[in-house]
Amino acid sequence: MTASDRLDATFLALADPTRRAILARLALGDASVAELAHPFAISQPAVSKHLKMLERAGLISVGHDAQRRPRRIEAKPLAAAEAWIERCRETWEASYRRLDHLLDELQRKPVGTRRAGRELKR
Amino acid sequence: MTASDRLDATFLALADPTRRAILARLALGDASVAELAHPFAISQPAVSKHLKMLERAGLISVGHDAQRRPRRIEAKPLAAAEAWIERCRETWEASYRRLDHLLDELQRKPVGTRRAGRELKR
């Protein structure tokens, strides 16, 4: 699985309110399928289906207790998804600041030299 | 559209490498469909389909130039998605620190008082 495939799987897993609620619950501590199914008022098979998708994305793992099989949140894929969004936002903010700065420059210049400024902006 | 619906749409839109690449390109500045199609070596209709999904999620908007119809990145849904992941991560980190602290406490206690510590951990 490439890093891009992993991001696909992570974002797809996050694109559902029940799966996000399961993750938010697991962020508080490990829980078994029965413990996860209870507050959501959905069947255990339905929860299991969501858990499989979260597992495939590497967002959760299964603990060692053979009876309870507690699910545990895994921080790495969440961190990778957050990092992707952060990079995109930082790039956008830097571009925005650059454009803002250029517009400021243009407004400060006398009319005769504005054309050069507009070329710069492109 | 509720905040949860918007998160669904945002994460679903992000679950594709071409759509992420389009967003990364738009983070550098506005671009028309033709300008976006060129570097990806995919057809303009294929790009248009991806753009529609990004638009539906509110991740991009269409600029005022009627001829060029430049696409522009919209920061708000990205920020909301980032905030959701951050909250989940912070909750998890706090739980982890709490558990770590409790384990430390337990290791420091003499054997006779360990039971109470274990009860606390639950």
gemmi code that builds the backbone of each chain (N, CA, C; Angstrom):
import gemmi

chains = {
    "A": [
        ("MET", (0.845, -1.209, 0.000), (0.000, 0.000, 0.000), (0.878, 1.255, 0.000)),
        ("THR", (0.688, 2.143, -0.972), (1.469, 3.379, -1.000), (0.898, 4.369, 0.010)),
        ("ALA", (1.662, 5.441, 0.256), (1.192, 6.477, 1.185), (-0.100, 7.092, 0.663)),
        ("SER", (-0.198, 7.224, -0.670), (-1.410, 7.800, -1.280), (-2.616, 6.863, -1.087)),
        ("ASP", (-2.397, 5.553, -1.274), (-3.472, 4.563, -1.032), (-3.944, 4.636, 0.417)),
        ("ARG", (-2.967, 4.796, 1.320), (-3.317, 4.856, 2.742), (-4.166, 6.090, 3.043)),
        ("LEU", (-3.810, 7.221, 2.389), (-4.609, 8.440, 2.583), (-6.020, 8.235, 2.037)),
        ("ASP", (-6.131, 7.584, 0.846), (-7.458, 7.266, 0.283), (-8.293, 6.512, 1.307)),
        ("ALA", (-7.710, 5.427, 1.855), (-8.432, 4.565, 2.792), (-8.794, 5.332, 4.067)),
        ("THR", (-7.881, 6.168, 4.549), (-8.139, 6.926, 5.784), (-9.280, 7.913, 5.585)),
        ("PHE", (-9.192, 8.720, 4.508), (-10.236, 9.728, 4.279), (-11.598, 9.060, 4.011)),
        ("LEU", (-11.582, 7.934, 3.284), (-12.836, 7.215, 3.018), (-13.431, 6.705, 4.337)),
        ("ALA", (-12.582, 6.173, 5.212), (-13.056, 5.672, 6.505), (-13.636, 6.807, 7.348)),
        ("LEU", (-13.088, 8.019, 7.201), (-13.555, 9.162, 8.005), (-14.838, 9.780, 7.444)),
        ("ALA", (-15.233, 9.364, 6.220), (-16.381, 9.979, 5.541), (-17.707, 9.365, 5.964)),
        ("ASP", (-17.856, 9.038, 7.226), (-19.096, 8.437, 7.719), (-19.271, 8.792, 9.199)),
        ("PRO", (-20.453, 9.282, 9.580), (-20.645, 9.757, 10.963), (-20.499, 8.653, 12.015)),
        ("THR", (-20.962, 7.421, 11.699), (-20.832, 6.336, 12.696), (-19.367, 5.980, 12.896)),
        ("ARG", (-18.610, 5.904, 11.795), (-17.182, 5.567, 11.931), (-16.437, 6.664, 12.688)),
        ("ARG", (-16.799, 7.935, 12.440), (-16.156, 9.018, 13.198), (-16.514, 8.910, 14.681)),
        ("ALA", (-17.783, 8.571, 14.976), (-18.200, 8.433, 16.383), (-17.463, 7.273, 17.049)),
        ("ILE", (-17.266, 6.176, 16.308), (-16.522, 5.025, 16.850), (-15.093, 5.454, 17.188)),
        ("LEU", (-14.473, 6.193, 16.273), (-13.099, 6.660, 16.523), (-13.051, 7.593, 17.735)),
        ("ALA", (-14.031, 8.500, 17.808), (-14.070, 9.438, 18.934), (-14.214, 8.665, 20.249)),
        ("ARG", (-15.031, 7.586, 20.232), (-15.189, 6.742, 21.435), (-13.874, 6.029, 21.764)),
        ("LEU", (-13.205, 5.487, 20.733), (-11.953, 4.756, 20.965), (-10.818, 5.687, 21.408)),
        ("ALA", (-10.948, 6.973, 21.074), (-9.943, 7.940, 21.517), (-9.949, 8.052, 23.044)),
        ("LEU", (-11.097, 7.699, 23.656), (-11.211, 7.740, 25.124), (-10.654, 6.475, 25.773)),
        ("GLY", (-10.495, 5.409, 24.962), (-9.969, 4.153, 25.498), (-10.455, 2.973, 24.678)),
        ("ASP", (-9.754, 1.840, 24.763), (-10.104, 0.631, 24.011), (-11.517, 0.165, 24.349)),
        ("ALA", (-12.168, -0.506, 23.393), (-13.525, -1.009, 23.617), (-13.777, -2.222, 22.741)),
        ("SER", (-14.602, -3.165, 23.253), (-14.967, -4.359, 22.475), (-16.097, -3.997, 21.509)),
        ("VAL", (-16.403, -4.911, 20.570), (-17.480, -4.668, 19.595), (-18.803, -4.426, 20.334)),
        ("ALA", (-19.087, -5.252, 21.372), (-20.341, -5.099, 22.131), (-20.398, -3.722, 22.797)),
        ("GLU", (-19.271, -3.304, 23.383), (-19.223, -1.994, 24.047), (-19.399, -0.853, 23.042)),
        ("LEU", (-18.920, -1.072, 21.820), (-19.052, -0.041, 20.788), (-20.475, 0.002, 20.236)),
        ("ALA", (-21.089, -1.186, 20.092), (-22.436, -1.257, 19.497), (-23.468, -0.594, 20.406)),
        ("HIS", (-23.285, -0.745, 21.744), (-24.294, -0.305, 22.705), (-24.725, 1.166, 22.539)),
        ("PRO", (-23.806, 2.153, 22.630), (-24.255, 3.550, 22.587), (-24.810, 3.965, 21.224)),
        ("PHE", (-24.467, 3.245, 20.162), (-24.911, 3.663, 18.830), (-26.268, 3.087, 18.451)),
        ("ALA", (-26.788, 2.169, 19.280), (-28.082, 1.551, 18.998), (-28.120, 0.988, 17.579)),
        ("ILE", (-27.013, 0.413, 17.144), (-27.021, -0.339, 15.885), (-26.520, -1.747, 16.185)),
        ("SER", (-26.808, -2.676, 15.276), (-26.479, -4.081, 15.512), (-24.968, -4.294, 15.541)),
        ("GLN", (-24.548, -5.379, 16.199), (-23.125, -5.709, 16.217), (-22.582, -5.987, 14.809)),
        ("PRO", (-23.341, -6.682, 13.915), (-22.813, -6.871, 12.555), (-22.576, -5.544, 11.826)),
        ("ALA", (-23.483, -4.570, 12.058), (-23.305, -3.254, 11.416), (-22.049, -2.580, 11.944)),
        ("VAL", (-21.833, -2.666, 13.272), (-20.618, -2.094, 13.862), (-19.390, -2.821, 13.305)),
        ("SER", (-19.485, -4.151, 13.210), (-18.352, -4.936, 12.711), (-17.945, -4.502, 11.305)),
        ("LYS", (-18.940, -4.182, 10.478), (-18.671, -3.744, 9.104), (-17.879, -2.423, 9.115)),
        ("HIS", (-18.329, -1.502, 9.974), (-17.610, -0.224, 10.093), (-16.192, -0.450, 10.628)),
        ("LEU", (-16.078, -1.356, 11.617), (-14.768, -1.624, 12.213), (-13.802, -2.195, 11.172)),
        ("LYS", (-14.333, -3.045, 10.278), (-13.491, -3.635, 9.234), (-12.895, -2.537, 8.357)),
        ("MET", (-13.720, -1.553, 8.025), (-13.246, -0.458, 7.183), (-12.190, 0.382, 7.902)),
        ("LEU", (-12.413, 0.593, 9.199), (-11.435, 1.351, 9.991), (-10.127, 0.570, 10.116)),
        ("GLU", (-10.269, -0.771, 10.242), (-9.087, -1.635, 10.350), (-8.297, -1.618, 9.055)),
        ("ARG", (-9.013, -1.718, 7.919), (-8.368, -1.734, 6.615), (-7.546, -0.443, 6.417)),
        ("ALA", (-8.056, 0.659, 6.943), (-7.349, 1.941, 6.822), (-6.224, 2.056, 7.852)),
        ("GLY", (-6.107, 1.051, 8.735), (-5.062, 1.094, 9.762), (-5.395, 2.043, 10.901)),
        ("LEU", (-6.661, 2.532, 10.936), (-7.046, 3.500, 11.968), (-7.297, 2.847, 13.320)),
        ("ILE", (-7.584, 1.527, 13.291), (-7.728, 0.797, 14.554), (-7.010, -0.549, 14.443)),
        ("SER", (-6.693, -1.127, 15.594), (-6.117, -2.477, 15.624), (-6.877, -3.277, 16.681)),
        ("VAL", (-6.652, -4.602, 16.681), (-7.345, -5.468, 17.633), (-6.376, -5.863, 18.742)),
        ("GLY", (-6.787, -5.664, 19.997), (-5.941, -5.942, 21.153), (-5.723, -7.427, 21.393)),
        ("HIS", (-4.868, -7.760, 22.361), (-4.436, -9.150, 22.563), (-5.463, -10.024, 23.283)),
        ("ASP", (-6.372, -9.435, 24.037), (-7.358, -10.203, 24.800), (-8.253, -10.988, 23.830)),
        ("ALA", (-8.055, -12.339, 23.781), (-8.731, -13.176, 22.776), (-10.250, -13.182, 22.950)),
        ("GLN", (-10.718, -13.042, 24.204), (-12.158, -13.079, 24.451), (-12.825, -11.762, 24.049)),
        ("ARG", (-12.266, -10.685, 24.537), (-12.888, -9.364, 24.367), (-12.550, -8.744, 23.006)),
        ("ARG", (-11.388, -9.117, 22.486), (-10.887, -8.514, 21.250), (-11.126, -6.995, 21.208)),
        ("PRO", (-10.542, -6.276, 22.166), (-10.789, -4.827, 22.222), (-10.176, -4.101, 21.022)),
        ("ARG", (-10.914, -3.129, 20.529), (-10.389, -2.303, 19.436), (-9.647, -1.117, 20.024)),
        ("ARG", (-8.554, -0.781, 19.374), (-7.679, 0.303, 19.836), (-7.448, 1.276, 18.662)),
        ("ILE", (-7.479, 2.561, 18.953), (-7.224, 3.565, 17.913), (-5.725, 3.589, 17.606)),
        ("GLU", (-5.381, 3.752, 16.331), (-3.976, 3.861, 15.924), (-3.733, 5.290, 15.436)),
        ("ALA", (-2.752, 5.956, 16.007), (-2.587, 7.393, 15.775), (-1.959, 7.734, 14.424)),
        ("LYS", (-1.159, 6.822, 13.864), (-0.352, 7.176, 12.684), (-1.172, 7.621, 11.455)),
        ("PRO", (-2.189, 6.839, 11.026), (-2.934, 7.272, 9.842), (-3.669, 8.593, 10.059)),
        ("LEU", (-4.168, 8.803, 11.280), (-4.833, 10.072, 11.590), (-3.842, 11.229, 11.454)),
        ("ALA", (-2.616, 10.998, 11.953), (-1.581, 12.039, 11.881), (-1.228, 12.333, 10.421)),
        ("ALA", (-1.175, 11.279, 9.577), (-0.839, 11.472, 8.155), (-1.930, 12.278, 7.449)),
        ("ALA", (-3.194, 11.969, 7.765), (-4.313, 12.698, 7.153), (-4.290, 14.158, 7.584)),
        ("GLU", (-4.041, 14.366, 8.876), (-3.977, 15.734, 9.403), (-2.829, 16.505, 8.741)),
        ("ALA", (-1.691, 15.820, 8.566), (-0.511, 16.471, 7.966), (-0.804, 16.880, 6.528)),
        ("TRP", (-1.547, 16.015, 5.788), (-1.857, 16.368, 4.389), (-2.690, 17.652, 4.346)),
        ("ILE", (-3.737, 17.706, 5.175), (-4.611, 18.887, 5.185), (-3.817, 20.124, 5.609)),
        ("GLU", (-2.969, 19.952, 6.605), (-2.177, 21.068, 7.127), (-1.256, 21.647, 6.040)),
        ("ARG", (-0.586, 20.733, 5.297), (0.310, 21.177, 4.222), (-0.471, 21.975, 3.184)),
        ("CYS", (-1.647, 21.462, 2.797), (-2.480, 22.112, 1.801), (-2.885, 23.511, 2.295)),
        ("ARG", (-3.300, 23.583, 3.562), (-3.724, 24.854, 4.144), (-2.558, 25.840, 4.224)),
        ("GLU", (-1.378, 25.343, 4.612), (-0.203, 26.228, 4.718), (0.190, 26.781, 3.347)),
        ("THR", (0.144, 25.921, 2.320), (0.450, 26.374, 0.952), (-0.524, 27.475, 0.555)),
        ("TRP", (-1.814, 27.212, 0.825), (-2.855, 28.169, 0.459), (-2.647, 29.490, 1.192)),
        ("GLU", (-2.351, 29.422, 2.492), (-2.161, 30.640, 3.283), (-0.955, 31.436, 2.798)),
        ("ALA", (0.112, 30.715, 2.417), (1.315, 31.393, 1.910), (1.000, 32.102, 0.585)),
        ("SER", (0.254, 31.423, -0.309), (-0.131, 32.031, -1.596), (-0.979, 33.269, -1.358)),
        ("TYR", (-1.898, 33.144, -0.420), (-2.824, 34.225, -0.101), (-2.059, 35.439, 0.419)),
        ("ARG", (-1.099, 35.175, 1.328), (-0.290, 36.274, 1.884), (0.513, 36.960, 0.784)),
        ("ARG", (1.079, 36.124, -0.147), (1.878, 36.660, -1.254), (1.016, 37.584, -2.118)),
        ("LEU", (-0.186, 37.138, -2.454), (-1.110, 37.914, -3.288), (-1.488, 39.211, -2.585)),
        ("ASP", (-1.763, 39.109, -1.299), (-2.140, 40.252, -0.481), (-1.026, 41.286, -0.484)),
        ("HIS", (0.196, 40.807, -0.337), (1.379, 41.657, -0.313), (1.524, 42.378, -1.660)),
        ("LEU", (1.322, 41.624, -2.770), (1.432, 42.211, -4.112), (0.371, 43.282, -4.331)),
        ("LEU", (-0.840, 43.033, -3.868), (-1.916, 44.013, -4.016), (-1.596, 45.275, -3.229)),
        ("ASP", (-1.010, 45.103, -2.049), (-0.572, 46.243, -1.234), (0.463, 47.066, -1.988)),
        ("GLU", (1.441, 46.345, -2.566), (2.515, 46.993, -3.338), (1.910, 47.824, -4.466)),
        ("LEU", (0.970, 47.218, -5.196), (0.326, 47.870, -6.338), (-0.373, 49.151, -5.915)),
        ("GLN", (-1.057, 49.081, -4.773), (-1.809, 50.249, -4.313), (-0.889, 51.386, -3.904)),
        ("ARG", (0.326, 51.017, -3.470), (1.271, 52.052, -3.030), (1.998, 52.712, -4.201)),
        ("LYS", (2.048, 52.012, -5.359), (2.790, 52.537, -6.517), (2.012, 53.643, -7.226)),
        ("PRO", (2.743, 54.643, -7.795), (2.056, 55.660, -8.596), (1.506, 55.026, -9.883)),
        ("VAL", (0.465, 55.658, -10.475), (-0.267, 55.078, -11.604), (0.637, 54.632, -12.754)),
        ("GLY", (1.654, 55.425, -13.085), (2.511, 55.162, -14.245), (3.238, 53.823, -14.191)),
        ("THR", (3.503, 53.307, -13.004), (4.308, 52.078, -12.891), (3.437, 50.855, -12.611)),
        ("ARG", (2.118, 51.027, -12.656), (1.221, 49.924, -12.255), (1.302, 48.722, -13.178)),
        ("ARG", (1.568, 48.972, -14.469), (1.539, 47.860, -15.416), (2.531, 46.749, -15.028)),
        ("ALA", (3.753, 47.212, -14.668), (4.785, 46.244, -14.262), (4.296, 45.411, -13.082)),
        ("GLY", (3.615, 46.065, -12.175), (3.086, 45.372, -10.997), (2.093, 44.296, -11.408)),
        ("ARG", (1.235, 44.635, -12.383), (0.243, 43.672, -12.815), (0.908, 42.469, -13.475)),
        ("GLU", (2.001, 42.704, -14.218), (2.718, 41.579, -14.839), (3.239, 40.630, -13.762)),
        ("LEU", (3.791, 41.259, -12.716), (4.333, 40.488, -11.585), (3.293, 39.551, -10.995)),
        ("LYS", (2.060, 40.063, -10.928), (0.986, 39.333, -10.238), (0.656, 38.018, -10.927)),
        ("ARG", (0.973, 37.933, -12.236), (0.558, 36.735, -12.993), (1.344, 35.499, -12.616)),
    ],
    "B": [
        ("MET", (-27.650, 21.284, 4.948), (-26.536, 20.354, 5.227), (-26.015, 20.568, 6.645)),
        ("THR", (-26.005, 19.506, 7.441), (-25.490, 19.632, 8.807), (-23.957, 19.643, 8.781)),
        ("ALA", (-23.355, 19.984, 9.917), (-21.889, 19.982, 10.014), (-21.359, 18.572, 9.753)),
        ("SER", (-22.102, 17.553, 10.221), (-21.685, 16.160, 10.028), (-21.752, 15.781, 8.541)),
        ("ASP", (-22.829, 16.207, 7.848), (-22.943, 15.966, 6.401), (-21.776, 16.616, 5.662)),
        ("ARG", (-21.425, 17.821, 6.097), (-20.326, 18.539, 5.440), (-19.010, 17.797, 5.641)),
        ("LEU", (-18.800, 17.253, 6.849), (-17.570, 16.474, 7.101), (-17.557, 15.225, 6.213)),
        ("ASP", (-18.732, 14.539, 6.093), (-18.830, 13.372, 5.202), (-18.356, 13.744, 3.797)),
        ("ALA", (-18.937, 14.836, 3.273), (-18.633, 15.261, 1.898), (-17.160, 15.648, 1.750)),
        ("THR", (-16.622, 16.328, 2.761), (-15.216, 16.767, 2.701), (-14.277, 15.567, 2.696)),
        ("PHE", (-14.483, 14.637, 3.652), (-13.580, 13.479, 3.739), (-13.718, 12.602, 2.491)),
        ("LEU", (-14.952, 12.468, 1.965), (-15.147, 11.675, 0.749), (-14.406, 12.337, -0.434)),
        ("ALA", (-14.494, 13.656, -0.521), (-13.812, 14.375, -1.605), (-12.287, 14.211, -1.497)),
        ("LEU", (-11.791, 14.101, -0.264), (-10.337, 13.987, -0.052), (-9.825, 12.557, -0.285)),
        ("ALA", (-10.764, 11.592, -0.417), (-10.369, 10.177, -0.534), (-10.022, 9.780, -1.963)),
        ("ASP", (-9.374, 10.658, -2.696), (-8.995, 10.358, -4.086), (-7.732, 11.137, -4.438)),
        ("PRO", (-6.722, 10.444, -5.006), (-5.434, 11.115, -5.252), (-5.523, 12.273, -6.256)),
        ("THR", (-6.381, 12.131, -7.295), (-6.499, 13.217, -8.279), (-7.138, 14.446, -7.637)),
        ("ARG", (-8.181, 14.217, -6.829), (-8.828, 15.363, -6.174), (-7.879, 16.029, -5.178)),
        ("ARG", (-7.064, 15.222, -4.480), (-6.085, 15.840, -3.570), (-5.054, 16.644, -4.356)),
        ("ALA", (-4.637, 16.111, -5.525), (-3.652, 16.830, -6.351), (-4.254, 18.133, -6.881)),
        ("ILE", (-5.535, 18.096, -7.265), (-6.206, 19.312, -7.740), (-6.232, 20.354, -6.619)),
        ("LEU", (-6.554, 19.930, -5.407), (-6.585, 20.867, -4.271), (-5.191, 21.436, -4.001)),
        ("ALA", (-4.179, 20.556, -4.062), (-2.798, 21.008, -3.818), (-2.403, 22.045, -4.876)),
        ("ARG", (-2.840, 21.831, -6.131), (-2.557, 22.795, -7.201), (-3.286, 24.116, -6.934)),
        ("LEU", (-4.558, 24.021, -6.525), (-5.353, 25.236, -6.280), (-4.867, 25.995, -5.046)),
        ("ALA", (-4.164, 25.297, -4.148), (-3.602, 25.967, -2.975), (-2.526, 26.974, -3.410)),
        ("LEU", (-1.950, 26.736, -4.606), (-0.923, 27.648, -5.144), (-1.552, 28.853, -5.852)),
        ("GLY", (-2.830, 28.745, -6.212), (-3.520, 29.839, -6.889), (-4.662, 29.315, -7.746)),
        ("ASP", (-5.601, 30.195, -8.085), (-6.773, 29.818, -8.885), (-6.346, 29.247, -10.239)),
        ("ALA", (-7.169, 28.378, -10.812), (-6.866, 27.787, -12.124), (-8.158, 27.389, -12.835)),
        ("SER", (-8.146, 27.487, -14.171), (-9.307, 27.080, -14.971), (-9.298, 25.558, -15.135)),
        ("VAL", (-10.414, 24.999, -15.659), (-10.488, 23.554, -15.878), (-9.371, 23.102, -16.818)),
        ("ALA", (-9.135, 23.868, -17.895), (-8.084, 23.511, -18.865), (-6.716, 23.492, -18.181)),
        ("GLU", (-6.460, 24.507, -17.351), (-5.175, 24.584, -16.637), (-5.023, 23.423, -15.651)),
        ("LEU", (-6.135, 22.991, -15.088), (-6.079, 21.878, -14.128), (-5.903, 20.539, -14.841)),
        ("ALA", (-6.539, 20.396, -16.032), (-6.489, 19.125, -16.769), (-5.083, 18.855, -17.289)),
        ("HIS", (-4.377, 19.931, -17.713), (-3.085, 19.778, -18.380), (-2.070, 18.924, -17.603)),
        ("PRO", (-1.700, 19.295, -16.347), (-0.640, 18.525, -15.675), (-1.037, 17.095, -15.308)),
        ("PHE", (-2.343, 16.807, -15.234), (-2.762, 15.483, -14.794), (-2.911, 14.497, -15.947)),
        ("ALA", (-2.775, 15.003, -17.190), (-2.907, 14.138, -18.355), (-4.206, 13.325, -18.311)),
        ("ILE", (-5.263, 13.950, -17.820), (-6.586, 13.327, -17.931), (-7.507, 14.305, -18.660)),
        ("SER", (-8.616, 13.776, -19.181), (-9.513, 14.590, -20.010), (-10.180, 15.682, -19.178)),
        ("GLN", (-10.622, 16.752, -19.858), (-11.339, 17.820, -19.159), (-12.639, 17.304, -18.535)),
        ("PRO", (-13.407, 16.401, -19.223), (-14.613, 15.882, -18.547), (-14.297, 15.140, -17.254)),
        ("ALA", (-13.185, 14.385, -17.260), (-12.793, 13.664, -16.036), (-12.455, 14.653, -14.930)),
        ("VAL", (-11.724, 15.724, -15.293), (-11.401, 16.749, -14.298), (-12.683, 17.414, -13.803)),
        ("SER", (-13.605, 17.702, -14.738), (-14.865, 18.358, -14.361), (-15.641, 17.536, -13.339)),
        ("LYS", (-15.608, 16.218, -13.509), (-16.318, 15.332, -12.579), (-15.720, 15.453, -11.166)),
        ("HIS", (-14.385, 15.438, -11.106), (-13.719, 15.605, -9.806), (-14.042, 16.981, -9.208)),
        ("LEU", (-14.045, 18.012, -10.072), (-14.303, 19.369, -9.582), (-15.713, 19.476, -8.999)),
        ("LYS", (-16.661, 18.787, -9.653), (-18.037, 18.823, -9.155), (-18.113, 18.273, -7.725)),
        ("MET", (-17.366, 17.203, -7.481), (-17.375, 16.601, -6.147), (-16.721, 17.533, -5.120)),
        ("LEU", (-15.646, 18.200, -5.543), (-14.977, 19.152, -4.651), (-15.902, 20.340, -4.359)),
        ("GLU", (-16.657, 20.753, -5.418), (-17.584, 21.879, -5.266), (-18.712, 21.515, -4.311)),
        ("ARG", (-19.254, 20.290, -4.482), (-20.349, 19.836, -3.628), (-19.921, 19.847, -2.157)),
        ("ALA", (-18.655, 19.527, -1.897), (-18.141, 19.526, -0.524), (-17.801, 20.939, -0.051)),
        ("GLY", (-17.936, 21.928, -0.963), (-17.614, 23.306, -0.604), (-16.121, 23.566, -0.541)),
        ("LEU", (-15.314, 22.605, -1.048), (-13.851, 22.752, -0.973), (-13.314, 23.714, -2.026)),
        ("ILE", (-14.104, 23.913, -3.107), (-13.699, 24.903, -4.113), (-14.931, 25.715, -4.526)),
        ("SER", (-14.680, 26.899, -5.095), (-15.759, 27.714, -5.647), (-15.333, 28.172, -7.039)),
        ("VAL", (-16.293, 28.734, -7.801), (-15.993, 29.192, -9.160), (-15.877, 30.709, -9.150)),
        ("GLY", (-14.763, 31.219, -9.689), (-14.495, 32.659, -9.696), (-15.394, 33.423, -10.662)),
        ("HIS", (-15.292, 34.770, -10.640), (-16.225, 35.619, -11.370), (-15.964, 35.694, -12.872)),
        ("ASP", (-14.752, 35.410, -13.302), (-14.409, 35.518, -14.732), (-15.249, 34.506, -15.535)),
        ("ALA", (-16.251, 35.023, -16.307), (-17.228, 34.154, -16.982), (-16.573, 33.261, -18.046)),
        ("GLN", (-15.510, 33.763, -18.680), (-14.842, 32.986, -19.729), (-13.996, 31.850, -19.140)),
        ("ARG", (-13.155, 32.228, -18.192), (-12.167, 31.288, -17.650), (-12.765, 30.408, -16.551)),
        ("ARG", (-13.762, 30.929, -15.872), (-14.368, 30.234, -14.712), (-13.302, 29.583, -13.819)),
        ("PRO", (-12.400, 30.403, -13.286), (-11.308, 29.830, -12.474), (-11.840, 29.196, -11.188)),
        ("ARG", (-11.251, 28.064, -10.803), (-11.606, 27.414, -9.547), (-10.706, 27.946, -8.449)),
        ("ARG", (-11.313, 28.109, -7.281), (-10.597, 28.667, -6.127), (-10.804, 27.737, -4.940)),
        ("ILE", (-9.746, 27.529, -4.185), (-9.862, 26.679, -2.993), (-10.594, 27.453, -1.886)),
        ("GLU", (-11.421, 26.747, -1.121), (-12.127, 27.369, 0.009), (-11.587, 26.759, 1.303)),
        ("ALA", (-11.115, 27.612, 2.188), (-10.367, 27.119, 3.348), (-11.250, 26.510, 4.438)),
        ("LYS", (-12.514, 26.943, 4.531), (-13.352, 26.572, 5.683), (-13.571, 25.068, 5.857)),
        ("PRO", (-14.008, 24.334, 4.807), (-14.230, 22.887, 5.015), (-12.935, 22.144, 5.359)),
        ("LEU", (-11.822, 22.572, 4.770), (-10.525, 21.958, 5.092), (-10.214, 22.164, 6.570)),
        ("ALA", (-10.463, 23.389, 7.059), (-10.197, 23.701, 8.465), (-11.086, 22.853, 9.373)),
        ("ALA", (-12.358, 22.644, 8.968), (-13.283, 21.844, 9.785), (-12.821, 20.385, 9.857)),
        ("ALA", (-12.354, 19.846, 8.712), (-11.869, 18.463, 8.677), (-10.618, 18.331, 9.545)),
        ("GLU", (-9.724, 19.307, 9.425), (-8.493, 19.295, 10.222), (-8.840, 19.372, 11.717)),
        ("ALA", (-9.810, 20.215, 12.054), (-10.190, 20.387, 13.463), (-10.765, 19.087, 14.027)),
        ("TRP", (-11.557, 18.361, 13.206), (-12.124, 17.095, 13.700), (-11.002, 16.116, 14.038)),
        ("ILE", (-10.043, 15.966, 13.110), (-8.936, 15.025, 13.344), (-8.125, 15.446, 14.569)),
        ("GLU", (-7.884, 16.761, 14.675), (-7.080, 17.287, 15.789), (-7.748, 16.977, 17.132)),
        ("ARG", (-9.082, 17.204, 17.195), (-9.817, 16.923, 18.444), (-9.683, 15.454, 18.825)),
        ("CYS", (-9.861, 14.574, 17.818), (-9.786, 13.131, 18.045), (-8.386, 12.771, 18.569)),
        ("ARG", (-7.355, 13.329, 17.936), (-5.971, 13.056, 18.326), (-5.692, 13.565, 19.744)),
        ("GLU", (-6.178, 14.773, 20.042), (-5.939, 15.354, 21.375), (-6.617, 14.522, 22.464)),
        ("THR", (-7.855, 14.052, 22.179), (-8.568, 13.189, 23.141), (-7.747, 11.934, 23.386)),
        ("TRP", (-7.281, 11.337, 22.283), (-6.502, 10.107, 22.385), (-5.216, 10.334, 23.178)),
        ("GLU", (-4.524, 11.430, 22.868), (-3.265, 11.723, 23.564), (-3.492, 11.942, 25.060)),
        ("ALA", (-4.602, 12.617, 25.399), (-4.914, 12.858, 26.813), (-5.210, 11.527, 27.522)),
        ("SER", (-5.973, 10.631, 26.866), (-6.282, 9.321, 27.460), (-4.996, 8.536, 27.680)),
        ("TYR", (-4.134, 8.599, 26.678), (-2.873, 7.870, 26.707), (-2.002, 8.351, 27.865)),
        ("ARG", (-1.939, 9.675, 28.015), (-1.134, 10.268, 29.105), (-1.699, 9.855, 30.466)),
        ("ARG", (-3.050, 9.844, 30.577), (-3.715, 9.471, 31.821), (-3.365, 8.029, 32.185)),
        ("LEU", (-3.446, 7.139, 31.176), (-3.149, 5.728, 31.386), (-1.680, 5.547, 31.791)),
        ("ASP", (-0.824, 6.259, 31.118), (0.615, 6.220, 31.395), (0.891, 6.631, 32.839)),
        ("HIS", (0.218, 7.686, 33.245), (0.360, 8.231, 34.591), (-0.099, 7.197, 35.623)),
        ("LEU", (-1.235, 6.547, 35.340), (-1.776, 5.536, 36.261), (-0.833, 4.343, 36.377)),
        ("LEU", (-0.258, 3.928, 35.254), (0.676, 2.801, 35.279), (1.903, 3.153, 36.111)),
        ("ASP", (2.361, 4.411, 35.963), (3.482, 4.900, 36.769), (3.148, 4.814, 38.245)),
        ("GLU", (1.954, 5.309, 38.593), (1.484, 5.289, 39.988), (1.516, 3.866, 40.526)),
        ("LEU", (0.965, 2.934, 39.720), (0.869, 1.538, 40.131), (2.243, 0.956, 40.414)),
        ("GLN", (3.210, 1.278, 39.536), (4.556, 0.731, 39.706), (5.228, 1.270, 40.959)),
        ("ARG", (4.832, 2.482, 41.368), (5.444, 3.091, 42.547), (4.843, 2.567, 43.857)),
        ("LYS", (3.606, 2.032, 43.778), (2.903, 1.588, 44.993), (3.431, 0.238, 45.492)),
        ("PRO", (3.434, 0.029, 46.818), (3.809, -1.301, 47.319), (2.730, -2.317, 46.936)),
        ("VAL", (3.114, -3.599, 46.861), (2.245, -4.658, 46.334), (0.861, -4.683, 46.994)),
        ("GLY", (0.798, -4.509, 48.334), (-0.451, -4.630, 49.064), (-1.544, -3.669, 48.622)),
        ("THR", (-1.159, -2.507, 48.073), (-2.166, -1.508, 47.714), (-2.468, -1.510, 46.214)),
        ("ARG", (-1.916, -2.458, 45.464), (-2.081, -2.435, 44.005), (-3.521, -2.608, 43.548)),
        ("ARG", (-4.302, -3.387, 44.297), (-5.653, -3.696, 43.844), (-6.473, -2.415, 43.615)),
        ("ALA", (-6.368, -1.505, 44.607), (-7.107, -0.243, 44.503), (-6.708, 0.498, 43.227)),
        ("GLY", (-5.409, 0.447, 42.913), (-4.922, 1.117, 41.714), (-5.528, 0.530, 40.461)),
        ("ARG", (-5.640, -0.803, 40.467), (-6.204, -1.457, 39.289), (-7.674, -1.077, 39.095)),
        ("GLU", (-8.389, -0.948, 40.206), (-9.804, -0.544, 40.127), (-9.896, 0.844, 39.480)),
        ("LEU", (-8.996, 1.721, 39.899), (-8.970, 3.087, 39.390), (-8.808, 3.107, 37.875)),
        ("LYS", (-7.973, 2.155, 37.389), (-7.620, 2.139, 35.960), (-8.828, 1.871, 35.071)),
        ("ARG", (-9.849, 1.199, 35.631), (-11.008, 0.785, 34.810), (-11.808, 1.967, 34.308)),
    ],
}
model = gemmi.Model(1)
for chain_id, residues in chains.items():
    chain = gemmi.Chain(chain_id)
    for i, (resn, *xyz) in enumerate(residues, 1):
        res = gemmi.Residue()
        res.name, res.seqid = resn, gemmi.SeqId(i, " ")
        for name, pos in zip(("N", "CA", "C"), xyz):
            atom = gemmi.Atom()
            atom.name, atom.element = name, gemmi.Element(name[0])
            atom.pos, atom.b_iso = gemmi.Position(*pos), 0.0
            res.add_atom(atom)
        chain.add_residue(res)
    model.add_chain(chain)
structure = gemmi.Structure()
structure.add_model(model)
structure.setup_entities()
